[in-house]
């Protein structure tokens, strides 16, 4: 039976499994070696020249990393992938493989804090113009996009605004302006949604989150659909790569010019841990999402909670788009809610017994953080508010515990506050 015909729950476990290459081991071995030995200079030369498949040096490639790349490609429906040392390395590499000084990009104004910092600080210093657009306003996108736009960037579910853009519509607008659409699909995962199926060109993930699922390994991945044509008058840097490997032009350019040069390789042990985590992704996402829906509804009815923001609630401004786009399969597992003020948020965190207080998401455990005083603390107050970060907001990454225990923990903490 072909891998392409398998359902997601099967593909996530059995996809790209090659025990025959691993001495019949059922898990990809950890090739924890800085370099690979060859018997002859001729053979190593052929590998470096691309005339023969093989591995050379861990900064360039690694068998364990390749196993993860192939699995993630299958899950997202991509053509090729490169795993990186972190999610932010993946975002940086995905963008810098395309951009040159003077270029313009258009992206959502609802972004993960570190991504926002990359765009407004590091890329700005390189002479890149960034236009931020209201995520769910098609007219704003139409107005911002132009022939000068070199790429469009958005998150499937905004972190932490919980807004959901219409990916198919954005792909149409991007392609109308001959620009690729790059999607950060970390919060949705391909279990819930595959952006490449809706016209997106490139997908990035922090594999640290749901792919790993256990908070044990940091990593990222860039996955290319191979569908964008890279017109030479707009992307002259791609000419040589198109001549060599037309379908793989983008990922080859990213790998050679950015990934190898910047040294953003993922540790093989982290790839190994992520491969183990992937086996249970489908089961975990089912539970993550059902728990998040139930907890959001519970908090929305709680007298001590001022507001709740979760795409699965009918009152969410993104509910209709999320319902259509995700096909009723779920709405992710991240939510935010508000209390009276910052003091009340701090008090709640102190009183929670089951929920962990830390800066991560996508773990099996339920996690909570106060973004205003932590991740966004170095943002000016006006900018924090512009990004919808308020002192009364708490962000919850809902885990896979018994939801009744989560409700009880939040209830006792709220009453104590």
The 8 nearest C-alpha neighbors of each residue, nearest first, counted from 0:
[[1, 2, 4, 5, 3, 6, 10, 13],
 [2, 0, 3, 4, 5, 14, 10, 6],
 [3, 1, 5, 4, 14, 0, 10, 13],
 [2, 4, 1, 5, 73, 6, 10, 0],
 [5, 3, 2, 1, 6, 0, 10, 7],
 [4, 6, 2, 3, 10, 9, 7, 1],
 [7, 5, 9, 8, 10, 4, 3, 11],
 [6, 8, 10, 9, 11, 5, 190, 74],
 [7, 9, 6, 281, 11, 10, 12, 282],
 [10, 8, 7, 12, 6, 11, 5, 13],
 [9, 11, 14, 7, 13, 12, 8, 5],
 [10, 12, 9, 8, 14, 7, 278, 13],
 [13, 11, 278, 10, 9, 14, 8, 277],
 [12, 14, 10, 16, 11, 9, 15, 2],
 [13, 15, 10, 16, 70, 11, 12, 2],
 [16, 14, 70, 69, 17, 13, 66, 73],
 [15, 17, 14, 13, 18, 66, 27, 25],
 [16, 18, 19, 20, 15, 21, 27, 23],
 [19, 17, 23, 21, 20, 24, 25, 16],
 [18, 20, 23, 17, 21, 22, 24, 16],
 [21, 19, 18, 17, 22, 23, 24, 27],
 [20, 22, 18, 23, 24, 19, 27, 28],
 [23, 21, 24, 20, 19, 18, 25, 28],
 [24, 22, 18, 19, 21, 25, 20, 17],
 [23, 25, 18, 21, 26, 22, 27, 28],
 [24, 26, 18, 23, 27, 21, 16, 17],
 [27, 25, 24, 28, 18, 275, 21, 16],
 [26, 28, 63, 21, 29, 25, 66, 24],
 [29, 27, 30, 26, 63, 21, 271, 24],
 [30, 28, 31, 63, 268, 267, 271, 27],
 [31, 29, 32, 63, 28, 267, 62, 61],
 [32, 30, 29, 267, 33, 268, 266, 63],
 [31, 33, 34, 30, 57, 35, 56, 61],
 [32, 34, 57, 56, 31, 35, 58, 55],
 [35, 33, 56, 32, 55, 57, 36, 54],
 [34, 36, 55, 54, 56, 37, 32, 33],
 [37, 35, 34, 38, 55, 43, 54, 39],
 [38, 36, 39, 43, 35, 42, 40, 55],
 [37, 39, 36, 40, 42, 43, 41, 35],
 [40, 38, 41, 42, 37, 43, 44, 36],
 [39, 41, 43, 42, 44, 38, 37, 45],
 [42, 40, 44, 39, 43, 45, 38, 46],
 [41, 43, 45, 44, 39, 40, 46, 37],
 [44, 42, 46, 40, 45, 41, 37, 47],
 [43, 45, 41, 47, 42, 46, 40, 48],
 [46, 44, 48, 50, 42, 43, 51, 47],
 [45, 47, 51, 43, 49, 48, 44, 53],
 [46, 48, 44, 49, 45, 43, 55, 50],
 [49, 47, 45, 46, 50, 44, 51, 43],
 [50, 48, 46, 47, 51, 45, 52, 44],
 [51, 49, 45, 48, 46, 52, 47, 44],
 [50, 52, 46, 49, 45, 53, 48, 42],
 [53, 51, 46, 49, 50, 54, 45, 47],
 [52, 54, 46, 51, 55, 47, 43, 49],
 [55, 53, 60, 61, 35, 56, 62, 52],
 [54, 56, 35, 34, 53, 57, 60, 59],
 [57, 55, 34, 59, 58, 33, 60, 35],
 [56, 58, 33, 60, 59, 61, 34, 55],
 [59, 57, 264, 56, 262, 60, 259, 263],
 [60, 58, 57, 56, 259, 55, 61, 264],
 [61, 59, 57, 58, 54, 56, 55, 62],
 [60, 62, 64, 57, 63, 65, 54, 30],
 [63, 61, 65, 64, 66, 30, 60, 54],
 [64, 62, 66, 65, 267, 61, 29, 30],
 [63, 65, 67, 61, 66, 62, 270, 267],
 [64, 66, 68, 62, 67, 63, 61, 69],
 [65, 67, 63, 69, 64, 68, 62, 70],
 [68, 66, 70, 64, 65, 69, 71, 274],
 [69, 67, 65, 71, 80, 66, 70, 81],
 [68, 70, 72, 66, 67, 71, 15, 65],
 [71, 69, 67, 73, 15, 72, 68, 14],
 [70, 72, 74, 68, 73, 69, 67, 75],
 [73, 71, 77, 69, 75, 70, 74, 76],
 [72, 74, 76, 70, 71, 75, 77, 69],
 [73, 75, 71, 72, 76, 189, 70, 11],
 [74, 76, 72, 77, 73, 189, 193, 71],
 [77, 75, 73, 74, 72, 195, 78, 224],
 [78, 76, 224, 72, 75, 223, 79, 222],
 [77, 79, 224, 225, 223, 72, 76, 80],
 [80, 78, 223, 77, 222, 72, 250, 224],
 [81, 79, 222, 68, 221, 223, 72, 82],
 [80, 82, 221, 220, 68, 83, 222, 79],
 [83, 81, 220, 219, 68, 265, 221, 80],
 [82, 84, 265, 219, 264, 263, 85, 220],
 [83, 85, 265, 218, 264, 263, 219, 88],
 [218, 86, 84, 219, 88, 87, 217, 83],
 [205, 85, 87, 219, 89, 88, 218, 204],
 [86, 88, 90, 89, 85, 91, 114, 219],
 [89, 87, 85, 91, 86, 90, 92, 83],
 [88, 90, 86, 92, 87, 219, 220, 91],
 [91, 89, 87, 93, 88, 92, 94, 86],
 [92, 90, 88, 94, 89, 93, 95, 87],
 [91, 93, 95, 89, 94, 90, 96, 88],
 [94, 92, 90, 91, 96, 95, 89, 221],
 [95, 93, 91, 92, 96, 97, 98, 90],
 [94, 96, 98, 97, 92, 93, 91, 257],
 [95, 97, 253, 94, 93, 92, 98, 257],
 [98, 96, 95, 94, 99, 93, 149, 150],
 [97, 99, 95, 96, 102, 94, 100, 149],
 [98, 100, 102, 101, 97, 127, 95, 125],
 [101, 99, 126, 127, 102, 125, 98, 128],
 [100, 102, 126, 127, 99, 103, 128, 125],
 [103, 101, 127, 100, 99, 98, 128, 149],
 [104, 102, 128, 148, 149, 127, 129, 147],
 [103, 105, 129, 150, 148, 149, 151, 130],
 [106, 104, 130, 151, 129, 131, 152, 150],
 [107, 105, 152, 131, 151, 153, 132, 130],
 [106, 108, 134, 132, 153, 109, 131, 133],
 [107, 109, 131, 132, 133, 110, 134, 106],
 [110, 108, 107, 157, 160, 134, 158, 386],
 [111, 109, 158, 157, 115, 108, 112, 114],
 [110, 112, 158, 114, 113, 115, 159, 109],
 [111, 113, 115, 114, 110, 116, 375, 374],
 [114, 112, 116, 115, 111, 117, 87, 110],
 [115, 113, 117, 116, 111, 112, 118, 110],
 [114, 116, 112, 118, 113, 117, 110, 119],
 [115, 117, 113, 119, 114, 118, 120, 112],
 [118, 116, 114, 121, 120, 115, 119, 122],
 [119, 117, 122, 115, 116, 120, 121, 114],
 [118, 120, 116, 123, 117, 115, 122, 121],
 [119, 121, 123, 117, 116, 122, 118, 124],
 [122, 120, 117, 124, 123, 118, 119, 125],
 [123, 121, 125, 118, 124, 127, 120, 117],
 [122, 124, 127, 126, 120, 125, 119, 121],
 [125, 123, 122, 121, 126, 120, 127, 119],
 [126, 124, 122, 123, 127, 100, 121, 99],
 [125, 127, 100, 123, 101, 124, 128, 122],
 [126, 128, 123, 102, 101, 122, 100, 125],
 [127, 129, 103, 102, 104, 126, 123, 130],
 [130, 128, 104, 103, 105, 127, 131, 118],
 [129, 131, 105, 104, 106, 132, 128, 143],
 [132, 130, 108, 106, 107, 105, 129, 133],
 [133, 131, 107, 108, 134, 106, 139, 140],
 [132, 134, 136, 108, 135, 107, 139, 131],
 [135, 133, 107, 136, 164, 132, 108, 109],
 [134, 136, 164, 133, 137, 163, 165, 162],
 [135, 137, 139, 138, 133, 134, 140, 132],
 [138, 136, 140, 139, 135, 141, 169, 168],
 [139, 137, 141, 140, 136, 142, 143, 135],
 [138, 140, 142, 136, 137, 141, 132, 143],
 [139, 141, 143, 137, 138, 142, 144, 132],
 [142, 140, 138, 139, 144, 143, 137, 172],
 [141, 143, 139, 140, 144, 138, 145, 137],
 [144, 142, 140, 141, 139, 145, 105, 130],
 [145, 143, 141, 142, 140, 148, 105, 176],
 [144, 146, 147, 148, 176, 143, 142, 141],
 [145, 147, 176, 148, 177, 144, 149, 178],
 [148, 146, 145, 103, 149, 102, 144, 104],
 [147, 149, 103, 104, 145, 146, 150, 144],
 [150, 148, 178, 104, 103, 147, 102, 98],
 [149, 151, 178, 179, 104, 148, 180, 152],
 [150, 152, 180, 105, 106, 104, 181, 179],
 [153, 151, 106, 181, 182, 180, 105, 107],
 [152, 154, 107, 182, 106, 183, 155, 181],
 [153, 155, 183, 156, 157, 182, 184, 110],
 [156, 154, 184, 163, 183, 157, 182, 187],
 [157, 155, 163, 154, 161, 162, 186, 158],
 [156, 158, 161, 162, 160, 109, 154, 159],
 [159, 157, 111, 160, 110, 161, 156, 109],
 [158, 160, 161, 157, 111, 394, 335, 110],
 [161, 159, 157, 158, 162, 109, 387, 308],
 [162, 160, 157, 159, 156, 158, 309, 310],
 [163, 161, 157, 160, 317, 156, 164, 310],
 [162, 164, 156, 317, 155, 321, 157, 161],
 [165, 163, 135, 166, 134, 162, 155, 320],
 [164, 166, 168, 167, 169, 320, 163, 135],
 [167, 165, 169, 168, 164, 170, 197, 194],
 [166, 168, 197, 170, 169, 165, 198, 171],
 [167, 169, 171, 170, 166, 165, 172, 137],
 [170, 168, 166, 172, 171, 167, 173, 165],
 [171, 169, 173, 167, 198, 168, 172, 199],
 [170, 172, 168, 174, 169, 173, 175, 167],
 [171, 173, 169, 175, 170, 174, 168, 176],
 [174, 172, 170, 178, 176, 175, 171, 169],
 [173, 175, 177, 176, 171, 178, 172, 170],
 [174, 176, 172, 173, 177, 171, 178, 170],
 [175, 177, 174, 173, 146, 178, 145, 172],
 [178, 176, 174, 175, 173, 179, 146, 230],
 [177, 179, 150, 173, 149, 174, 176, 148],
 [180, 178, 150, 200, 173, 151, 181, 174],
 [179, 181, 151, 199, 200, 170, 152, 150],
 [182, 180, 201, 152, 202, 151, 200, 199],
 [183, 181, 202, 153, 154, 184, 152, 203],
 [182, 184, 154, 203, 185, 204, 202, 155],
 [185, 183, 155, 187, 188, 186, 204, 182],
 [184, 186, 204, 188, 187, 183, 205, 208],
 [187, 185, 184, 188, 156, 331, 155, 332],
 [186, 188, 191, 184, 331, 185, 192, 189],
 [189, 187, 190, 185, 184, 191, 186, 192],
 [190, 188, 192, 193, 191, 75, 74, 187],
 [191, 189, 188, 192, 281, 7, 284, 187],
 [190, 192, 189, 187, 188, 325, 328, 329],
 [191, 193, 189, 190, 325, 187, 194, 188],
 [192, 194, 189, 195, 196, 75, 191, 197],
 [195, 193, 197, 196, 199, 192, 198, 182],
 [196, 194, 199, 198, 197, 193, 200, 224],
 [195, 197, 194, 193, 198, 199, 76, 75],
 [198, 196, 167, 194, 195, 199, 166, 193],
 [197, 199, 195, 170, 196, 167, 200, 194],
 [198, 200, 195, 180, 194, 170, 197, 201],
 [201, 199, 180, 224, 179, 195, 181, 227],
 [200, 202, 223, 181, 222, 224, 199, 182],
 [203, 201, 182, 222, 181, 183, 221, 184],
 [204, 202, 221, 183, 220, 182, 222, 184],
 [205, 203, 185, 220, 219, 206, 184, 183],
 [204, 86, 206, 219, 207, 185, 208, 218],
 [205, 207, 219, 218, 210, 208, 204, 211],
 [208, 206, 217, 205, 218, 211, 216, 210],
 [207, 209, 361, 206, 212, 210, 211, 360],
 [210, 208, 212, 361, 211, 362, 206, 207],
 [211, 209, 206, 277, 212, 208, 276, 273],
 [210, 212, 273, 276, 209, 207, 213, 208],
 [213, 211, 209, 362, 210, 208, 361, 276],
 [212, 214, 362, 215, 211, 363, 276, 361],
 [215, 213, 362, 216, 212, 207, 211, 208],
 [214, 216, 213, 217, 272, 211, 207, 269],
 [217, 215, 269, 207, 214, 272, 218, 211],
 [218, 216, 207, 85, 269, 84, 206, 215],
 [85, 219, 217, 84, 206, 207, 86, 83],
 [218, 220, 86, 205, 85, 206, 83, 89],
 [219, 221, 82, 204, 89, 83, 203, 81],
 [220, 222, 203, 81, 80, 89, 202, 82],
 [223, 221, 80, 202, 201, 79, 77, 203],
 [222, 224, 201, 225, 79, 77, 78, 80],
 [225, 223, 77, 78, 226, 200, 201, 195],
 [224, 226, 246, 223, 78, 227, 247, 77],
 [227, 225, 224, 228, 200, 246, 223, 78],
 [226, 228, 229, 225, 200, 179, 224, 246],
 [227, 229, 230, 226, 225, 246, 245, 231],
 [230, 228, 227, 234, 231, 237, 233, 177],
 [231, 229, 233, 232, 228, 234, 177, 235],
 [230, 232, 235, 234, 233, 229, 238, 237],
 [231, 233, 230, 234, 235, 229, 238, 236],
 [234, 232, 231, 230, 235, 229, 149, 177],
 [233, 235, 231, 236, 237, 232, 230, 229],
 [236, 234, 231, 237, 238, 232, 233, 230],
 [237, 235, 234, 238, 239, 231, 240, 97],
 [236, 238, 240, 235, 239, 234, 241, 248],
 [239, 237, 241, 240, 235, 236, 231, 242],
 [240, 238, 242, 241, 237, 243, 236, 248],
 [239, 241, 248, 243, 237, 242, 238, 244],
 [242, 240, 245, 248, 238, 244, 243, 239],
 [241, 243, 239, 240, 244, 245, 238, 248],
 [242, 244, 240, 241, 245, 239, 248, 247],
 [245, 243, 247, 241, 248, 246, 240, 242],
 [244, 246, 241, 248, 247, 242, 243, 240],
 [247, 245, 225, 248, 244, 226, 241, 249],
 [246, 248, 244, 245, 250, 249, 251, 225],
 [247, 249, 240, 241, 245, 251, 244, 246],
 [250, 248, 252, 251, 247, 253, 223, 96],
 [249, 251, 253, 252, 247, 248, 254, 223],
 [252, 250, 254, 248, 249, 253, 247, 255],
 [251, 253, 249, 255, 250, 254, 256, 248],
 [254, 252, 96, 250, 257, 251, 256, 255],
 [253, 255, 258, 251, 252, 257, 256, 259],
 [254, 256, 252, 259, 253, 257, 251, 258],
 [255, 257, 253, 252, 254, 260, 258, 259],
 [258, 256, 260, 253, 261, 259, 254, 255],
 [257, 259, 254, 263, 261, 260, 262, 253],
 [260, 258, 262, 255, 59, 261, 257, 254],
 [259, 261, 257, 262, 258, 256, 255, 263],
 [262, 260, 258, 263, 257, 259, 256, 264],
 [263, 261, 259, 260, 264, 258, 58, 257],
 [262, 264, 84, 258, 83, 261, 88, 265],
 [265, 263, 83, 84, 58, 262, 266, 258],
 [264, 266, 84, 83, 82, 218, 267, 263],
 [265, 267, 269, 268, 264, 270, 84, 64],
 [268, 266, 270, 269, 63, 64, 29, 31],
 [269, 267, 271, 270, 266, 29, 272, 31],
 [270, 268, 216, 272, 266, 271, 267, 273],
 [271, 269, 267, 273, 268, 272, 64, 274],
 [270, 272, 268, 274, 269, 273, 267, 29],
 [273, 271, 269, 275, 274, 270, 268, 276],
 [272, 274, 211, 276, 270, 275, 271, 269],
 [275, 273, 277, 271, 276, 272, 270, 67],
 [276, 274, 272, 273, 277, 278, 271, 211],
 [275, 277, 211, 273, 274, 278, 212, 279],
 [278, 276, 280, 274, 279, 210, 275, 273],
 [277, 279, 12, 276, 275, 280, 11, 274],
 [278, 280, 277, 282, 281, 283, 276, 12],
 [281, 279, 277, 283, 282, 278, 284, 210],
 [282, 280, 284, 283, 8, 279, 285, 190],
 [283, 281, 285, 279, 280, 284, 286, 8],
 [282, 284, 280, 286, 285, 281, 287, 279],
 [285, 283, 287, 281, 286, 282, 288, 280],
 [286, 284, 282, 283, 288, 287, 289, 281],
 [285, 287, 289, 283, 284, 288, 399, 290],
 [288, 286, 284, 399, 290, 398, 332, 285],
 [287, 289, 291, 332, 290, 286, 285, 331],
 [288, 290, 286, 292, 291, 287, 285, 293],
 [289, 291, 293, 288, 287, 292, 402, 286],
 [292, 290, 288, 294, 332, 289, 293, 397],
 [291, 293, 289, 295, 290, 294, 288, 311],
 [292, 294, 290, 296, 291, 295, 297, 289],
 [295, 293, 297, 291, 296, 292, 290, 298],
 [296, 294, 292, 298, 297, 293, 291, 299],
 [297, 295, 299, 293, 294, 298, 292, 300],
 [296, 298, 294, 295, 300, 299, 293, 301],
 [299, 297, 301, 295, 300, 296, 294, 304],
 [298, 300, 296, 297, 301, 307, 295, 306],
 [301, 299, 298, 297, 302, 296, 304, 295],
 [302, 300, 298, 303, 304, 299, 297, 410],
 [301, 303, 304, 300, 305, 299, 298, 413],
 [302, 304, 301, 305, 413, 338, 414, 339],
 [305, 303, 338, 301, 302, 306, 337, 298],
 [304, 306, 337, 338, 303, 339, 307, 336],
 [305, 307, 337, 336, 304, 299, 308, 338],
 [308, 306, 336, 299, 335, 309, 337, 295],
 [309, 307, 335, 334, 336, 315, 161, 306],
 [308, 310, 334, 311, 312, 161, 315, 307],
 [311, 309, 318, 315, 312, 317, 330, 161],
 [310, 312, 330, 309, 318, 292, 313, 315],
 [311, 313, 314, 310, 315, 309, 318, 296],
 [314, 312, 315, 318, 311, 310, 319, 316],
 [313, 315, 312, 316, 318, 310, 317, 308],
 [316, 314, 318, 317, 313, 310, 312, 309],
 [315, 317, 318, 314, 319, 162, 310, 313],
 [318, 316, 315, 320, 163, 162, 310, 319],
 [317, 319, 310, 321, 315, 320, 316, 313],
 [318, 320, 322, 321, 317, 323, 316, 313],
 [321, 319, 323, 317, 322, 318, 324, 165],
 [322, 320, 324, 318, 323, 319, 325, 317],
 [321, 323, 319, 327, 320, 325, 326, 324],
 [324, 322, 326, 320, 321, 325, 319, 327],
 [323, 325, 321, 326, 322, 320, 165, 192],
 [324, 326, 322, 327, 321, 323, 328, 192],
 [327, 325, 323, 328, 324, 322, 329, 321],
 [326, 328, 322, 329, 325, 323, 330, 321],
 [329, 327, 326, 325, 191, 330, 322, 285],
 [330, 328, 327, 288, 331, 325, 191, 311],
 [331, 329, 311, 310, 288, 321, 332, 328],
 [330, 332, 288, 187, 333, 329, 186, 291],
 [331, 333, 288, 291, 397, 287, 396, 334],
 [332, 334, 396, 395, 331, 397, 291, 335],
 [335, 333, 309, 395, 394, 308, 332, 396],
 [334, 336, 394, 308, 393, 307, 395, 392],
 [337, 335, 307, 306, 393, 392, 308, 394],
 [336, 338, 392, 391, 306, 305, 304, 393],
 [339, 337, 391, 305, 304, 340, 343, 344],
 [338, 340, 343, 391, 337, 305, 341, 344],
 [341, 339, 391, 343, 342, 338, 390, 344],
 [342, 340, 390, 344, 391, 343, 345, 339],
 [343, 341, 345, 344, 340, 346, 339, 391],
 [342, 344, 346, 340, 341, 345, 339, 347],
 [345, 343, 341, 347, 346, 342, 348, 338],
 [346, 344, 342, 348, 347, 343, 341, 349],
 [345, 347, 343, 349, 344, 348, 416, 342],
 [346, 348, 344, 350, 349, 345, 412, 416],
 [347, 349, 345, 351, 350, 346, 344, 356],
 [350, 348, 346, 347, 351, 345, 352, 412],
 [349, 351, 412, 347, 348, 352, 346, 415],
 [352, 350, 348, 412, 349, 354, 353, 408],
 [351, 353, 354, 350, 408, 355, 349, 412],
 [352, 354, 351, 408, 355, 405, 365, 404],
 [353, 355, 365, 366, 351, 352, 356, 367],
 [356, 354, 366, 357, 367, 365, 353, 364],
 [355, 357, 367, 366, 368, 354, 348, 358],
 [356, 358, 359, 368, 355, 366, 367, 360],
 [359, 357, 368, 360, 356, 374, 367, 366],
 [358, 360, 357, 361, 366, 362, 208, 214],
 [359, 361, 396, 362, 208, 366, 358, 209],
 [360, 362, 208, 209, 212, 396, 363, 359],
 [361, 363, 212, 213, 364, 360, 214, 398],
 [364, 362, 398, 399, 213, 212, 365, 361],
 [363, 365, 398, 362, 366, 399, 400, 355],
 [364, 366, 398, 397, 354, 396, 355, 363],
 [367, 365, 355, 396, 354, 395, 356, 364],
 [366, 368, 395, 356, 394, 355, 396, 357],
 [367, 369, 394, 356, 370, 393, 357, 358],
 [368, 370, 393, 371, 372, 373, 394, 392],
 [371, 369, 373, 374, 372, 375, 368, 393],
 [372, 370, 375, 390, 369, 373, 376, 388],
 [373, 371, 376, 370, 369, 375, 374, 390],
 [372, 374, 370, 376, 375, 371, 369, 368],
 [373, 375, 370, 376, 372, 371, 112, 377],
 [376, 374, 378, 371, 377, 373, 370, 372],
 [375, 377, 372, 373, 378, 374, 371, 370],
 [378, 376, 375, 379, 374, 373, 372, 380],
 [377, 379, 375, 376, 383, 382, 380, 381],
 [380, 378, 382, 381, 383, 377, 376, 375],
 [379, 381, 383, 382, 378, 384, 385, 376],
 [382, 380, 384, 383, 379, 385, 378, 386],
 [383, 381, 385, 379, 384, 380, 378, 386],
 [384, 382, 388, 380, 386, 385, 381, 378],
 [383, 385, 387, 388, 381, 386, 382, 389],
 [384, 386, 382, 387, 383, 381, 388, 380],
 [385, 387, 383, 384, 388, 382, 109, 108],
 [388, 386, 384, 385, 389, 383, 160, 159],
 [389, 387, 383, 384, 386, 371, 370, 392],
 [388, 390, 391, 392, 384, 371, 387, 383],
 [391, 389, 341, 371, 392, 340, 388, 372],
 [390, 392, 340, 337, 341, 338, 389, 339],
 [393, 391, 337, 389, 390, 336, 369, 335],
 [392, 394, 369, 335, 336, 368, 337, 395],
 [395, 393, 335, 368, 367, 334, 369, 392],
 [394, 396, 367, 334, 366, 333, 397, 335],
 [397, 395, 333, 366, 360, 365, 332, 361],
 [398, 396, 365, 332, 291, 395, 287, 333],
 [399, 397, 365, 364, 363, 287, 400, 362],
 [398, 400, 287, 363, 286, 364, 401, 283],
 [399, 401, 398, 402, 364, 405, 404, 365],
 [402, 400, 403, 404, 399, 405, 290, 398],
 [401, 403, 405, 404, 290, 400, 406, 294],
 [404, 402, 406, 401, 405, 407, 400, 408],
 [403, 405, 407, 402, 406, 401, 408, 400],
 [406, 404, 402, 408, 407, 403, 409, 401],
 [407, 405, 403, 409, 408, 404, 410, 402],
 [406, 408, 410, 404, 405, 409, 411, 403],
 [409, 407, 405, 411, 410, 406, 404, 351],
 [408, 410, 412, 406, 407, 411, 413, 405],
 [409, 411, 407, 413, 408, 412, 406, 414],
 [410, 412, 414, 408, 413, 409, 415, 407],
 [411, 413, 415, 350, 409, 410, 414, 347],
 [414, 412, 416, 410, 415, 411, 409, 347],
 [415, 413, 411, 416, 412, 410, 303, 409],
 [414, 416, 412, 413, 411, 350, 347, 346],
 [415, 413, 414, 347, 346, 412, 343, 350]]
